[in-house]
Amino acid sequence: MKATAFIISTLVLFLAPFSTTPNYSIEAIRYGTIPQLPVSGLVVGAPENEKMDIAMVFWLIRGEGRNILLDTGFHRERWFENFKVTDFLRPDEAVRQAGVDPAQITDVILSHAHWDHMGGIDLFPQATIWIQKDEYAYYMGPAWQEGGKHGGIDPDDLSNLLLRNTQGKLRLIDGDNREIIPGIRVFVGARHTFASQYIRVEGNQVFVLASDNCYLYRNLETRTSIPTFDPADADGNVKAF
């Protein structure tokens, strides 16, 4: 599919010349659109007939000698067929247009293992991949056994993740509130998937990048959960807000 649109938005540049505070820029890279997605897939209890176009976004964080992605988007054809994605630009080309060679991405932090977040890891072959240990273990094993849940998980993505592990380029994060890179901490508990995570980027201003752990301002304003891995996780999702 040919690219039809590309949007990149610079959120913030931390300036800390006289401090040990990390100096990062954060950019949101919009690489596609899912048209007319039911809002009930984003906010529990929303009217079934309410729909909206959804921006498909991952994040580029630069500074401290690193080029870091939070998530990687996707590029496999089967997902275009399932979700009718429009305005698509392949994630490695989107990163290139942002001024970074895909081979210069040093780290990829995966918020979770769904197709539209992990589906581009093969496009950034030099990067070290960071994922929650429990997320990795679940989707590499029990998710595919009787009673397991693997909706939205692409086996080809798991194969690529396993390959990265054999290459020594996978880091398994064990739990909540862990600083994995100077000035970048990961948190769990929102339970979008089995062990999804979100990040906090430190600086003169602090930003939380929630990924799919919180979708809309409506979730925050009404304290209404997203659809979670298990409905019993809804309270934990709201607590994470």
Protein Blocks (a to p, Z undefined) as FASTA:
>chain_A
ZZfbdcdddfbdcddfkbcbdcdddddddfbdcehiafklmmghiafkbccddddddddd
eeehiacdehjbjabfklmmmnopghiacfklmmmmnopafklpmbdcdfblcfklmmmm
mmmmmbccdddfklmmmmmmmmmmghiacehiafklmmmmmmmmmnopaccdehehiafb
ghiacdehjommmmdcddddddfbdcddekjmbfbfmlmmnopacddfblklmmmmmmmZ
Z
